[in-house]
């Protein structure tokens, strides 16, 4: 219902209340003043008869003629004016009563209007509160079917809110279904990759047991091994990503020591560090505990360390950590040339490979662009953040913050 129609209804209701109040006031005034002439005539006649009892017949005959409407000319003469009286001499109290009753009627109408307006505002406030509560339930995912509360100015709004919420629920369900379908497809692809990987592994094992006739055949074997390792890593990463997307990867949170996590991650990469001639520095800065999943947090840090190693072959990967009342911070940086400025916004995007990824370096070009994306997913699922930056004196730095619950 529009505001204009609502105003017209309210104006009509207020007018009706005022008219009823005026009618009641007029009736009360009429009842009151209908007795005044009788009281006045009664007082005059009583006083006359008290002074002149013999005038009783004359007074009675005059009153009878007046009440029957048969009054002669002598009786209609303006005797009071001749005696020096005016109408105002007999109406002062009447005017006072008229004003009093008029004010009473007006105040009664105003009071009724105020009560009606307050009741209407209270009803509107209640309706608004009901709709607000419903929207709060929608936000926390506990909304029930919106019940119809009758036809009023909020009925259209209520109907539109219900339509919008229904559409949002349908959209959400469709999005969740699409996400689950994507995760399932990704998982299926990862499983399909496993079949040729297994076949290649068996063939490679058989070839390794055979004597090689030419030196280039051994080189080919090494290339096959590298590609096989790369495919295996891709298959494992895709499986993990599909579980993350579907929300089926559960984290087992516990209090773990930061130094322990860093050391375990470095130990798992020890063979790669030795192969590239890269060292790692993890200072022991005292016991600092974080609430996280040990295995998956270690997996995220391994991917970060591996990235620093790939861009810092032959150098040193440094680690540091600290803690404050809000979060625990872990810094991992290298001594390389750092990130290309245009790459930084996309480093944690899936399958993104920076400008230096195909620079001809075997270590760098072996990346598939999933490691950092996986680390970001794992850290953020544990109430943390991760970002990358370049150090002032060259070198890439990763900043991991795990916030306290």
C-alpha positions as CSV (number, residue, x, y, z in Angstrom):
1,X,0.0,0.0,0.0
2,X,1.4,3.4,-1.0
3,X,2.2,6.2,1.4
4,X,-0.5,8.4,-0.1
5,X,-3.2,5.9,0.4
6,X,-2.1,5.3,3.9
7,X,-2.2,9.0,4.6
8,X,-5.8,9.3,3.2
9,X,-6.9,6.4,5.4
10,X,-5.3,7.9,8.5
11,X,-6.8,11.3,7.7
12,X,-10.3,9.8,7.2
13,X,-9.9,7.8,10.5
14,X,-8.9,10.9,12.4
15,X,-11.8,12.9,10.9
16,X,-14.2,10.2,11.8
17,X,-12.9,10.1,15.4
18,X,-13.2,13.9,15.6
19,X,-16.8,13.9,14.2
20,X,-17.8,11.2,16.7
21,X,-16.2,13.1,19.5
22,X,-18.0,16.3,18.4
23,X,-21.3,14.5,18.2
24,X,-21.0,13.1,21.7
25,X,-20.0,16.5,23.0
26,X,-23.0,18.1,21.3
27,X,-25.3,15.5,22.8
28,X,-23.9,16.1,26.3
29,X,-24.2,19.9,25.9
30,X,-27.8,19.6,24.6
31,X,-28.8,17.4,27.5
32,X,-27.2,19.9,29.9
33,X,-28.7,23.0,28.5
34,X,-32.2,21.6,27.8
35,X,-32.8,21.9,31.6
36,X,-31.5,25.4,32.0
37,X,-34.7,27.2,30.6
38,X,-36.9,25.1,32.9
39,X,-34.7,25.9,35.9
40,X,-34.8,29.6,35.0
41,X,-38.6,29.8,34.6
42,X,-39.1,27.7,37.7
43,X,-37.0,30.2,39.7
44,X,-38.9,33.2,38.4
45,X,-42.3,31.7,38.9
46,X,-41.5,30.6,42.4
47,X,-40.3,34.0,43.3
48,X,-43.4,35.7,41.8
49,X,-45.8,33.3,43.5
50,X,-44.0,33.7,46.8
51,X,-44.6,37.5,46.6
52,X,-48.0,37.4,45.0
53,X,-49.8,34.1,45.6
54,X,-52.9,35.4,43.8
55,X,-50.9,35.4,40.5
56,X,-50.9,31.6,40.4
57,X,-53.8,31.4,37.9
58,X,-52.2,34.0,35.6
59,X,-48.8,32.3,35.7
60,X,-50.3,28.9,35.1
61,X,-52.3,30.2,32.1
62,X,-49.3,32.0,30.6
63,X,-47.1,28.8,30.9
64,X,-49.9,26.7,29.4
65,X,-50.2,29.1,26.4
66,X,-46.4,29.2,25.9
67,X,-46.0,25.4,26.0
68,X,-48.9,25.0,23.6
69,X,-47.6,27.6,21.2
70,X,-50.6,29.9,21.6
71,X,-49.1,33.1,22.8
72,X,-50.8,36.5,22.1
73,X,-49.1,39.7,21.1
74,X,-48.9,41.1,24.7
75,X,-46.9,38.1,25.9
76,X,-44.3,38.4,23.1
77,X,-43.3,42.0,24.0
78,X,-39.6,42.4,24.9
79,X,-40.3,43.0,28.6
80,X,-36.8,42.2,29.7
81,X,-35.3,44.8,27.5
82,X,-37.8,47.4,28.9
83,X,-36.6,46.4,32.4
84,X,-33.0,46.9,31.3
85,X,-31.8,43.3,30.9
86,X,-29.7,41.9,28.0
87,X,-29.2,38.4,26.6
88,X,-25.6,38.4,27.9
89,X,-26.9,38.8,31.4
90,X,-28.3,35.3,31.2
91,X,-25.7,33.6,29.0
92,X,-22.3,34.2,30.7
93,X,-22.3,30.8,32.4
94,X,-23.7,29.2,29.3
95,X,-20.8,30.5,27.2
96,X,-18.4,29.2,29.8
97,X,-20.0,25.8,29.6
98,X,-20.0,25.8,25.8
99,X,-16.3,26.6,25.8
100,X,-15.5,23.9,28.4
101,X,-17.4,21.3,26.5
102,X,-15.8,22.3,23.2
103,X,-12.3,22.1,24.7
104,X,-13.2,18.7,26.3
105,X,-14.5,17.4,22.9
106,X,-11.4,18.6,21.1
107,X,-9.0,17.1,23.7
108,X,-10.9,13.9,23.6
109,X,-10.5,13.8,19.8
110,X,-6.8,14.6,20.0
111,X,-6.3,11.9,22.7
112,X,-8.1,9.3,20.6
113,X,-6.0,10.2,17.6
114,X,-2.8,10.0,19.6
115,X,-3.7,6.6,21.0
116,X,-4.6,5.4,17.5
117,X,-1.3,6.7,16.1
118,X,0.7,5.2,18.9
119,X,-1.1,1.8,18.4
120,X,-0.3,2.0,14.7
121,X,3.3,2.8,15.3
122,X,3.6,-0.1,17.8
123,X,2.1,-2.4,15.2
124,X,4.5,-1.2,12.5
125,X,7.4,-1.6,14.9
126,X,6.4,-5.1,15.7
127,X,6.1,-6.0,12.0
128,X,9.5,-4.5,11.3
129,X,11.0,-6.3,14.2
130,X,9.5,-9.6,12.9
131,X,11.0,-9.0,9.4
132,X,14.4,-8.1,10.9
133,X,14.4,-11.3,13.0
134,X,13.5,-13.3,9.9
135,X,16.5,-11.7,8.0
136,X,18.8,-12.5,10.9
137,X,17.7,-16.1,10.8
138,X,18.3,-16.1,7.0
139,X,21.9,-14.8,7.6
140,X,22.7,-17.7,10.0
141,X,21.0,-20.3,7.8
142,X,18.2,-21.1,10.2
143,X,15.3,-19.4,8.4
144,X,11.9,-21.1,8.3
145,X,9.1,-20.5,5.9
146,X,7.8,-16.9,6.3
147,X,4.3,-17.0,7.7
148,X,1.7,-14.6,6.3
149,X,0.6,-12.0,8.9
150,X,-2.4,-10.6,7.1
151,X,-2.8,-7.8,4.6
152,X,-1.2,-4.5,5.7
153,X,1.3,-2.0,4.3
154,X,4.1,-4.5,4.9
155,X,2.5,-7.4,3.0
156,X,4.2,-6.5,-0.3
157,X,7.6,-6.1,1.4
158,X,7.1,-9.3,3.2
159,X,6.3,-11.1,-0.1
160,X,9.3,-9.6,-1.9
161,X,11.6,-10.6,1.0
162,X,10.3,-14.2,0.9
163,X,10.8,-14.3,-2.9
164,X,14.4,-12.9,-2.6
165,X,15.3,-15.3,0.2
166,X,13.9,-18.3,-1.7
167,X,15.9,-17.2,-4.8
168,X,19.1,-16.9,-2.7
169,X,18.6,-20.3,-1.2
170,X,18.1,-21.8,-4.7
171,X,21.2,-20.0,-6.0
172,X,23.2,-21.2,-3.0
173,X,22.1,-24.8,-3.5
174,X,23.0,-24.5,-7.2
175,X,26.5,-23.0,-6.4
176,X,27.2,-25.8,-3.8
177,X,26.1,-28.4,-6.3
178,X,28.3,-26.9,-9.0
179,X,31.2,-26.8,-6.5
180,X,30.7,-30.4,-5.6
181,X,30.5,-31.4,-9.2
182,X,33.8,-29.5,-9.9
183,X,35.5,-31.2,-7.0
184,X,34.2,-34.6,-8.1
185,X,35.4,-34.0,-11.7
186,X,38.8,-32.9,-10.4
187,X,39.1,-36.0,-8.3
188,X,38.1,-38.2,-11.2
189,X,40.8,-36.5,-13.4
190,X,43.4,-37.1,-10.7
191,X,42.4,-40.8,-10.4
192,X,42.5,-41.1,-14.2
193,X,46.1,-39.7,-14.2
194,X,47.1,-42.4,-11.7
195,X,46.6,-45.1,-14.3
196,X,49.1,-43.9,-16.9
197,X,51.5,-43.0,-14.0
198,X,51.4,-46.6,-12.8
199,X,51.9,-47.9,-16.3
200,X,54.9,-45.6,-16.9
201,X,56.4,-46.6,-13.5
202,X,56.2,-50.3,-14.4
203,X,57.7,-49.7,-17.8
204,X,60.5,-47.5,-16.3
205,X,61.3,-50.2,-13.8
206,X,61.5,-52.8,-16.5
207,X,63.7,-50.6,-18.6
208,X,66.0,-49.9,-15.7
209,X,66.7,-53.6,-15.2
210,X,67.8,-53.9,-18.9
211,X,71.3,-53.1,-20.0
212,X,71.5,-49.7,-21.8
213,X,73.3,-49.8,-25.1
214,X,73.7,-46.1,-25.6
215,X,74.4,-43.2,-23.3
216,X,71.5,-41.1,-24.6
217,X,69.1,-43.8,-23.6
218,X,70.2,-43.3,-19.9
219,X,69.4,-39.6,-20.4
220,X,66.0,-40.4,-21.7
221,X,65.4,-42.6,-18.7
222,X,66.3,-39.7,-16.4
223,X,63.8,-37.4,-18.2
224,X,61.1,-40.0,-17.9
225,X,61.8,-40.2,-14.2
226,X,61.5,-36.5,-13.8
227,X,58.3,-36.3,-15.7
228,X,56.9,-39.2,-13.7
229,X,57.7,-37.5,-10.4
230,X,56.0,-34.4,-11.7
231,X,52.9,-36.3,-12.8
232,X,52.8,-38.0,-9.4
233,X,53.0,-34.6,-7.6
234,X,50.3,-33.2,-9.9
235,X,48.0,-36.2,-9.1
236,X,48.5,-35.8,-5.4
237,X,47.9,-32.1,-5.5
238,X,44.7,-32.4,-7.5
239,X,43.3,-34.9,-5.0
240,X,44.0,-32.6,-2.1
241,X,42.5,-29.6,-4.0
242,X,39.4,-31.6,-4.8
243,X,39.0,-32.5,-1.1
244,X,39.4,-28.8,-0.1
245,X,36.9,-27.6,-2.7
246,X,34.3,-30.2,-1.5
247,X,34.9,-29.4,2.1
248,X,35.8,-33.0,3.0
249,X,39.3,-32.3,4.2
250,X,39.1,-32.2,7.9
251,X,41.9,-30.6,10.0
252,X,42.8,-32.2,13.3
253,X,43.8,-29.1,15.4
254,X,46.2,-29.4,18.3
255,X,48.9,-27.4,20.0
256,X,52.1,-27.8,18.0
257,X,55.5,-26.0,18.4
258,X,56.5,-23.7,15.6
259,X,60.1,-24.8,15.6
260,X,59.1,-28.4,15.4
261,X,56.8,-27.7,12.4
262,X,59.7,-25.9,10.5
263,X,62.2,-28.6,11.3
264,X,59.9,-31.4,10.1
265,X,59.1,-29.6,6.9
266,X,62.8,-29.0,6.2
267,X,63.6,-32.7,6.9
268,X,61.1,-33.8,4.3
269,X,62.8,-31.6,1.7
270,X,66.3,-32.6,2.7
271,X,66.9,-34.6,-0.4
272,X,65.9,-31.7,-2.7
273,X,68.0,-29.2,-0.7
274,X,71.0,-31.5,-1.0
275,X,70.4,-32.0,-4.8
276,X,70.3,-28.3,-5.4
277,X,73.0,-27.4,-3.0
278,X,70.7,-25.2,-1.0
279,X,71.0,-24.9,2.8
280,X,68.3,-23.9,5.3
281,X,68.6,-21.9,8.4
282,X,66.0,-22.4,11.2
283,X,67.0,-20.7,14.5
284,X,65.6,-21.9,17.7
285,X,63.8,-18.9,19.2
286,X,62.1,-20.6,22.2
287,X,58.9,-22.6,22.5
288,X,56.0,-21.1,20.7
289,X,52.8,-23.1,20.3
290,X,50.1,-22.7,17.6
291,X,46.7,-24.4,17.3
292,X,46.8,-26.1,14.0
293,X,46.9,-29.4,12.1
294,X,50.5,-30.6,12.2
295,X,50.6,-32.6,9.0
296,X,48.8,-30.1,6.8
297,X,50.5,-27.1,8.2
298,X,53.8,-28.8,7.6
299,X,52.6,-29.5,4.0
300,X,51.9,-25.8,3.5
301,X,55.3,-24.7,4.8
302,X,57.1,-27.3,2.7
303,X,55.6,-25.8,-0.4
304,X,56.8,-22.4,0.6
305,X,60.3,-23.6,1.4
306,X,60.4,-25.5,-1.9
307,X,59.4,-22.3,-3.8
308,X,62.3,-20.4,-2.0
309,X,64.7,-23.2,-2.8
310,X,63.7,-23.2,-6.5
311,X,64.5,-19.5,-6.8
312,X,67.7,-19.7,-4.7
313,X,69.6,-22.8,-5.8
314,X,73.0,-22.9,-4.1
315,X,72.0,-20.2,-1.5
316,X,70.3,-20.3,1.9
317,X,66.6,-20.3,2.8
318,X,66.1,-18.5,6.1
319,X,63.3,-18.9,8.6
320,X,62.2,-16.8,11.5
321,X,59.1,-16.7,13.8
322,X,57.6,-14.7,16.6
323,X,54.4,-14.4,18.6
324,X,52.1,-11.7,20.0
325,X,48.7,-11.7,21.7
326,X,46.9,-11.7,18.3
327,X,48.8,-14.1,16.1
328,X,52.0,-16.2,15.5
329,X,54.1,-15.0,12.6
330,X,56.4,-17.2,10.5
331,X,58.8,-15.6,7.9
332,X,60.5,-17.7,5.2
333,X,62.8,-15.9,2.7
334,X,65.6,-16.6,0.3
335,X,68.6,-14.8,-1.1
336,X,67.5,-14.8,-4.8
337,X,66.4,-12.1,-7.1
338,X,62.9,-12.0,-5.7
339,X,59.6,-12.0,-7.5
340,X,58.8,-10.1,-10.7
341,X,56.6,-7.2,-9.6
342,X,53.8,-8.1,-12.0
343,X,53.7,-11.7,-10.6
344,X,53.1,-10.9,-6.9
345,X,49.3,-10.4,-7.2
346,X,48.9,-13.9,-8.8
347,X,51.4,-16.0,-6.9
348,X,48.8,-17.9,-5.0
349,X,46.5,-18.4,-8.0
350,X,46.1,-22.0,-9.1
351,X,48.3,-23.2,-12.0
352,X,49.9,-19.7,-12.2
353,X,53.5,-19.8,-13.2
354,X,55.6,-16.7,-13.0
355,X,57.9,-15.2,-15.7
356,X,60.9,-17.0,-14.3
357,X,59.2,-20.4,-14.3
358,X,60.3,-21.2,-17.8
359,X,63.7,-19.5,-17.8
360,X,65.5,-22.7,-18.7
361,X,66.3,-23.8,-15.2
362,X,65.2,-27.4,-14.6
363,X,64.4,-26.8,-11.0
364,X,62.2,-23.8,-11.7
365,X,60.5,-25.1,-14.7
366,X,59.4,-28.3,-12.9
367,X,56.7,-26.4,-11.0
368,X,53.1,-26.8,-11.9
369,X,51.6,-23.8,-10.1
370,X,49.7,-25.7,-7.4
371,X,52.0,-25.6,-4.4
372,X,51.5,-22.0,-3.3
373,X,47.7,-22.2,-4.0
374,X,47.5,-25.3,-1.8
375,X,49.5,-23.6,1.0
376,X,47.1,-20.6,0.9
377,X,44.1,-22.9,1.1
378,X,45.5,-24.8,4.1
379,X,46.6,-21.7,6.0
380,X,43.4,-19.8,5.5
381,X,41.3,-22.8,6.5
382,X,43.1,-22.6,9.8
383,X,42.3,-19.0,10.5
384,X,45.5,-17.7,9.0
385,X,46.9,-15.5,6.2
386,X,49.8,-15.8,3.9
387,X,51.3,-13.2,1.6
388,X,54.4,-12.7,-0.5
389,X,56.7,-9.7,-0.9
390,X,60.2,-8.7,-2.0
391,X,62.8,-7.8,0.5
392,X,64.5,-4.4,0.2
393,X,67.9,-6.0,-0.4
394,X,66.6,-8.5,-3.0
395,X,65.1,-11.9,-2.1
396,X,61.6,-13.2,-1.9
397,X,59.8,-13.4,1.5
398,X,56.7,-15.3,2.6
399,X,54.8,-14.0,5.6
400,X,52.5,-16.5,7.4
401,X,50.3,-15.5,10.2
402,X,48.2,-17.9,12.3
403,X,45.7,-16.0,14.4
404,X,44.6,-17.2,17.8
405,X,41.1,-18.6,18.0
